[in-house]
Amino acid sequence: MAEEATAPEAEESWEAAEADGEGASAASADGDWDAADTDEADAGGLGSSAASSERILNQDEIDSLLGFSLDDEAAAKGNGIRSLINSAMVSYERLPMLEVVFDRLVRLMTTSLRNFTSDNVEVSLDAIQSMRFGDYLNSIPLPAILAVFKAKELDNFGLLTVDSNLIYSIVDVLLGGRRGNVAMRVEGRPYTTIERVLVTRLVEVILQDAKKAFDPLTPVEFELDRIETNPRFAAIAQPANAAILVKLRIDMEDRGGRCELLLPYATLEPIRKMLLQNFMGEKFGRDNIWEGHLATELWSASAPLRVVLDEFPASLGQVLNLKVGDTLMMNATPKSRARLMCGDIHLTHGQVGRMGNRLAMRVEEPITKAVKLRILETT
């Protein structure tokens, strides 16, 4: 009986254990699903935040997109939106002869500044770049002296900037400063009259060399107009106008500085065809042999001539009503001179007569130079 009583109890205990196990497994399964859902939600939240963080650009990426860079080379080449804005600006590489002119300027300045300072001077060309005139005025390091000069034959202006290092170095050299001593710079004061006079002499030497550098290409005289220390008063073009900037480095042993020559494109426009040459004296599409052949053929070409006895006005109705047998009354007499015409050009006068079976005209006046020039212009 005891065993029979224990058997049902054991079955009940097994059933209770199975029920408890199923509940626990179900609860654990539900907990696993909830945890999985929570993990997926967390992962989704992290993914969305990561995606949103990827859409945020840092400052370098923004500058690259807009095309602004502190690097001179990158700024000169241009990229991003800035390159699209400056795409209309002509690059100096399209004017090959400019490099020849500025290289000649460097060699001339090296010789002339050695004679000017009685010191060992080395001039080097740092860079040639195209930029907006307004951007250049904003980039001038102050204090500096700006020389405005005029190109007489080109009927426009240019700008020559001398930085403070070169100013004090020139003053120190010309006034007998010892070698090996760094030129003293006194910040926060305007330039004295002596400093301005000495820099003016330096500017005149550079402009004279620039004239010689352009001479093989075209005669241009650069005349100093005024000296300024404030870039606002040195405006020679609109801020958006394009210009060529030439950066020169002048070294005098342990002293020296920079000077920059700026020429607006409007100044170079009259000699643009010359600057497009790849070498000095290049002729675009011209053939001397063909020119000579064409001139010979023109001289041997035939031209119809007309001898006009008389002219008189008549209405269009009278001309249309002419019939066979009508008589036209002229004012010419047997002694009147006829005119020899080539097209609409009156060449000369002559007397009409007969030679054999043909009408003839005897030329009585030579063809004048004015008539010859007019014929050449029309041809």
C-alpha positions as MATLAB code, in Angstrom:
seq = 'MAEEATAPEAEESWEAAEADGEGASAASADGDWDAADTDEADAGGLGSSAASSERILNQDEIDSLLGFSLDDEAAAKGNGIRSLINSAMVSYERLPMLEVVFDRLVRLMTTSLRNFTSDNVEVSLDAIQSMRFGDYLNSIPLPAILAVFKAKELDNFGLLTVDSNLIYSIVDVLLGGRRGNVAMRVEGRPYTTIERVLVTRLVEVILQDAKKAFDPLTPVEFELDRIETNPRFAAIAQPANAAILVKLRIDMEDRGGRCELLLPYATLEPIRKMLLQNFMGEKFGRDNIWEGHLATELWSASAPLRVVLDEFPASLGQVLNLKVGDTLMMNATPKSRARLMCGDIHLTHGQVGRMGNRLAMRVEEPITKAVKLRILETT';
ca = [
       0.000    0.000    0.000;
       2.830    2.303    0.792;
       4.367    1.657   -2.605;
       1.007    2.169   -4.324;
       0.559    5.425   -2.453;
       3.984    6.635   -3.400;
       3.506    5.882   -7.065;
       0.759    8.461   -7.668;
       2.685   10.953   -5.635;
       5.712   10.342   -7.782;
       3.651   10.830  -10.951;
       2.252   14.058   -9.558;
       5.747   15.229   -8.658;
       6.983   14.377  -12.156;
       4.077   16.250  -13.745;
       4.719   19.260  -11.489;
       8.396   19.172  -12.381;
       7.611   18.986  -16.094;
       5.184   21.907  -15.766;
       7.764   23.885  -13.874;
      10.385   23.044  -16.528;
       8.131   24.085  -19.385;
       7.283   27.358  -17.597;
      10.925   28.048  -16.923;
      11.914   27.247  -20.502;
       9.091   29.419  -21.786;
      10.101   32.180  -19.457;
      13.730   31.806  -20.468;
      12.746   31.792  -24.136;
      10.651   34.902  -23.659;
      13.547   36.497  -21.844;
      15.910   35.569  -24.672;
      13.559   37.046  -27.269;
      13.173   40.204  -25.221;
      16.931   40.462  -24.827;
      17.388   39.908  -28.549;
      14.835   42.601  -29.290;
      16.616   44.913  -26.891;
      19.971   44.164  -28.505;
      18.529   44.793  -31.961;
      17.012   48.040  -30.777;
      20.331   49.064  -29.283;
      22.128   48.055  -32.445;
      19.612   49.980  -34.524;
      20.080   53.010  -32.353;
      23.843   52.796  -32.685;
      23.523   52.281  -36.430;
      21.301   55.313  -36.849;
      23.584   57.427  -34.724;
      26.594   56.183  -36.682;
      24.825   56.956  -39.951;
      23.919   60.390  -38.699;
      27.485   60.992  -37.548;
      28.797   60.031  -41.000;
      26.734   62.815  -42.585;
      28.464   65.488  -40.498;
      31.529   67.033  -42.204;
      34.484   68.307  -40.248;
      36.063   71.699  -40.856;
      38.761   70.357  -43.197;
      36.163   68.664  -45.398;
      34.064   71.830  -45.484;
      37.111   73.904  -46.485;
      37.985   71.359  -49.171;
      34.419   71.426  -50.507;
      34.355   75.204  -50.646;
      37.898   75.410  -52.015;
      39.512   77.382  -49.175;
      42.978   76.330  -48.060;
      45.792   77.891  -46.084;
      48.309   76.226  -48.359;
      49.506   78.636  -51.046;
      49.880   75.924  -53.686;
      46.425   74.508  -53.025;
      44.922   77.978  -53.012;
      46.675   78.812  -56.270;
      45.395   75.649  -58.008;
      41.902   75.950  -56.533;
      39.408   73.168  -55.950;
      35.788   72.651  -55.007;
      33.304   75.466  -55.444;
      36.111   78.024  -55.560;
      37.531   76.415  -58.697;
      34.132   76.781  -60.393;
      33.985   80.454  -59.439;
      37.509   81.104  -60.743;
      37.079   79.017  -63.900;
      36.503   82.173  -65.956;
      39.821   83.627  -64.806;
      42.573   83.131  -67.367;
      45.556   81.222  -66.014;
      49.004   82.599  -66.619;
      50.034   79.249  -68.162;
      48.001   80.298  -71.208;
      50.447   83.184  -71.710;
      53.781   81.363  -72.194;
      55.771   84.494  -72.989;
      55.143   85.878  -69.475;
      57.547   83.353  -67.977;
      60.228   84.423  -70.449;
      59.693   88.088  -69.557;
      59.817   87.504  -65.799;
      62.843   85.239  -66.055;
      64.599   88.023  -67.928;
      63.456   90.449  -65.215;
      65.103   88.296  -62.523;
      68.435   88.287  -64.353;
      68.322   92.038  -64.966;
      67.411   92.751  -61.331;
      70.282   90.623  -60.054;
      72.771   92.771  -61.959;
      71.164   96.169  -61.343;
      70.610   95.618  -57.595;
      74.231   94.576  -57.170;
      75.236   97.899  -58.675;
      72.582   99.726  -56.635;
      73.548   98.289  -53.227;
      77.232   97.460  -53.855;
      76.496   94.122  -52.213;
      76.109   90.510  -53.268;
      72.441   90.341  -54.253;
      70.583   87.246  -55.388;
      67.106   87.571  -56.916;
      64.910   84.504  -57.291;
      61.442   83.960  -58.715;
      59.263   82.307  -56.068;
      55.950   81.982  -57.869;
      53.734   83.255  -60.668;
      50.015   82.899  -60.077;
      46.637   84.261  -61.120;
      44.306   85.704  -58.506;
      41.617   88.282  -57.909;
      42.764   91.817  -57.210;
      40.595   92.082  -54.101;
      42.032   88.843  -52.678;
      45.548   90.157  -53.178;
      44.850   93.430  -51.366;
      43.465   91.475  -48.410;
      46.543   89.205  -48.319;
      49.204   91.945  -48.236;
      51.162   91.631  -44.950;
      51.345   95.019  -43.259;
      53.352   97.148  -42.782;
      54.443   97.430  -46.398;
      55.032  100.043  -49.083;
      52.928   99.853  -52.242;
      54.150  101.593  -55.386;
      51.526  102.356  -58.028;
      53.051  102.691  -61.498;
      51.611  103.377  -64.927;
      52.368  101.538  -68.144;
      52.169  104.390  -70.652;
      51.952  102.380  -73.884;
      49.400   99.988  -72.336;
      47.390  102.865  -70.811;
      46.863  101.145  -67.466;
      48.396  100.672  -64.028;
      50.325   98.076  -62.051;
      51.299   97.552  -58.416;
      54.662   96.812  -56.790;
      54.664   95.781  -53.118;
      57.799   95.855  -50.948;
      57.517   94.100  -47.589;
      58.957   95.408  -44.333;
      61.904   92.976  -44.257;
      63.173   94.209  -47.611;
      62.563   97.845  -46.654;
      64.690   97.668  -43.522;
      67.328   95.574  -45.304;
      67.657   98.140  -48.131;
      67.837  100.998  -45.643;
      70.489   99.162  -43.646;
      72.575   98.355  -46.733;
      72.377  101.810  -48.324;
      73.191  103.592  -45.071;
      76.301  101.519  -44.390;
      75.061   98.804  -42.059;
      77.569   96.107  -41.176;
      77.268   92.649  -42.593;
      76.123   89.958  -40.241;
      73.801   92.274  -38.326;
      70.085   91.695  -38.624;
      68.238   94.830  -39.710;
      66.332   96.373  -36.809;
      62.586   96.583  -37.181;
      60.568   99.124  -35.251;
      56.958   98.051  -35.267;
      53.999  100.351  -34.753;
      55.375  103.460  -36.442;
      55.022  104.851  -39.964;
      57.933  104.838  -42.366;
      60.171  107.867  -42.220;
      60.910  110.160  -45.141;
      64.397  108.690  -45.563;
      63.007  105.160  -45.713;
      60.386  106.167  -48.268;
      62.980  107.941  -50.440;
      65.332  104.951  -50.409;
      62.514  102.533  -51.227;
      61.396  104.854  -54.031;
      64.859  104.588  -55.560;
      64.646  100.796  -55.289;
      61.240  100.799  -56.998;
      62.577  102.961  -59.838;
      65.411  100.502  -60.411;
      62.974   97.573  -60.543;
      60.631   99.408  -62.947;
      63.554  100.235  -65.224;
      64.483   96.555  -65.302;
      60.859   95.659  -66.047;
      60.963   98.019  -69.032;
      64.089   96.264  -70.339;
      62.473   92.858  -69.766;
      59.499   93.797  -71.966;
      61.603   95.499  -74.662;
      62.220   92.372  -76.835;
      58.455   91.791  -76.836;
      57.103   95.337  -77.048;
      58.332   98.772  -75.894;
      56.660   99.629  -72.568;
      57.634  102.444  -70.219;
      56.737  102.023  -66.544;
      56.438  105.328  -64.706;
      56.107  105.560  -60.916;
      52.826  107.277  -60.077;
      52.682  107.337  -56.260;
      53.749  105.572  -53.065;
      51.130  104.279  -50.619;
      51.222  102.471  -47.272;
      47.514  101.649  -47.054;
      46.211   99.007  -49.506;
      42.849  100.791  -49.673;
      44.504  103.747  -51.398;
      46.379  101.538  -53.883;
      43.296  100.235  -55.691;
      43.991  100.182  -59.430;
      41.244   97.733  -60.472;
      37.934   96.312  -59.310;
      38.175   93.668  -56.541;
      36.771   90.946  -58.815;
      39.197   91.647  -61.686;
      41.834   89.013  -62.440;
      45.532   89.815  -62.209;
      48.968   88.225  -62.565;
      51.047   88.144  -59.358;
      54.819   87.680  -59.509;
      56.574   86.966  -56.199;
      60.285   87.816  -56.115;
      62.765   87.040  -53.359;
      65.761   89.373  -52.881;
      68.615   88.071  -50.689;
      71.635   90.119  -49.652;
      73.727   87.537  -47.766;
      72.029   87.443  -44.344;
      69.490   90.155  -45.181;
      66.671   90.408  -47.645;
      62.944   90.229  -48.187;
      60.191   89.943  -50.768;
      58.731   92.201  -53.413;
      55.631   91.391  -55.432;
      54.706   92.677  -58.881;
      51.005   92.663  -59.765;
      49.715   93.332  -63.288;
      45.943   93.280  -63.949;
      44.810   91.403  -67.040;
      43.397   94.680  -68.347;
      46.970   96.013  -68.430;
      48.210   93.021  -70.434;
      45.235   92.885  -72.810;
      46.794   95.141  -75.527;
      49.780   92.763  -75.841;
      47.875   89.532  -75.280;
      48.643   88.217  -78.778;
      52.356   88.706  -78.152;
      52.141   86.923  -74.796;
      50.491   83.920  -76.477;
      53.699   83.183  -78.377;
      55.615   80.053  -77.375;
      58.908   81.670  -78.348;
      60.099   85.157  -79.228;
      59.090   86.282  -82.720;
      56.656   83.453  -83.357;
      54.239   84.052  -86.232;
      50.833   82.424  -86.085;
      49.921   80.690  -89.340;
      52.011   82.963  -91.595;
      53.924   81.602  -94.576;
      56.334   83.962  -96.324;
      56.378   81.853  -99.501;
      52.596   81.903  -99.742;
      52.510   85.653  -99.059;
      54.958   86.301 -101.920;
      53.001   84.065 -104.293;
      49.730   85.763 -103.377;
      51.227   89.223 -103.952;
      52.509   88.169 -107.387;
      49.134   86.783 -108.398;
      47.366   89.925 -107.200;
      49.583   92.120 -109.401;
      48.843   89.940 -112.422;
      45.086   89.714 -111.783;
      42.771   91.278 -114.374;
      40.534   94.222 -113.512;
      37.674   95.457 -115.770;
      37.863   99.149 -116.762;
      35.031  101.397 -117.928;
      35.247  104.591 -119.972;
      32.427  106.959 -119.019;
      31.605  109.689 -121.538;
      28.811  111.358 -119.609;
      26.340  110.789 -116.800;
      22.959  112.407 -116.228;
      20.108  111.723 -113.815;
      16.872  110.086 -114.969;
      13.849  108.742 -113.183;
      13.168  105.043 -112.920;
       9.994  105.457 -114.951;
      11.886  107.053 -117.830;
      14.429  104.234 -117.855;
      11.727  101.563 -117.896;
       9.882  103.320 -120.715;
      12.870  103.428 -123.099;
      12.123  102.036 -126.542;
      14.096  101.274 -129.638;
      14.742  104.516 -131.491;
      14.608  106.846 -128.462;
      17.353  109.472 -128.311;
      19.296  110.332 -125.129;
      20.676  113.844 -125.079;
      24.149  114.080 -123.462;
      26.077  117.114 -122.344;
      29.400  115.808 -123.659;
      31.049  117.382 -126.671;
      33.739  116.019 -128.993;
      36.329  117.874 -126.891;
      35.034  116.658 -123.513;
      37.294  114.349 -121.525;
      36.047  110.924 -120.552;
      36.601  109.318 -117.160;
      38.392  106.009 -116.694;
      36.659  103.982 -113.951;
      37.602  100.757 -112.148;
      34.478   99.716 -110.323;
      33.388  102.788 -108.353;
      36.875  104.315 -108.258;
      37.721  107.183 -110.593;
      41.245  106.486 -111.884;
      42.022  109.316 -114.344;
      40.838  111.380 -117.319;
      41.494  110.916 -121.051;
      40.491  111.762 -124.595;
      38.278  109.350 -126.527;
      39.188  108.558 -130.145;
      39.484  105.733 -132.640;
      42.386  103.439 -133.465;
      41.729  101.195 -136.401;
      38.348   99.565 -135.995;
      38.230  100.084 -132.229;
      37.366  102.906 -129.905;
      40.340  104.052 -127.854;
      41.130  106.365 -124.948;
      44.328  108.323 -124.476;
      45.307  108.757 -120.788;
      46.210  112.374 -120.117;
      46.803  112.359 -116.316;
      48.747  109.906 -114.126;
      47.057  107.916 -111.376;
      47.582  109.689 -108.033;
      48.869  108.059 -104.817;
      45.528  108.596 -103.100;
      43.771  106.592 -105.800;
      46.376  103.806 -105.543;
      45.896  103.579 -101.754;
      42.144  103.425 -102.214;
      42.496  100.581 -104.714;
      44.787   98.659 -102.344;
      42.350   99.131  -99.465;
      39.463   97.768 -101.498;
      41.466   94.733 -102.584;
];
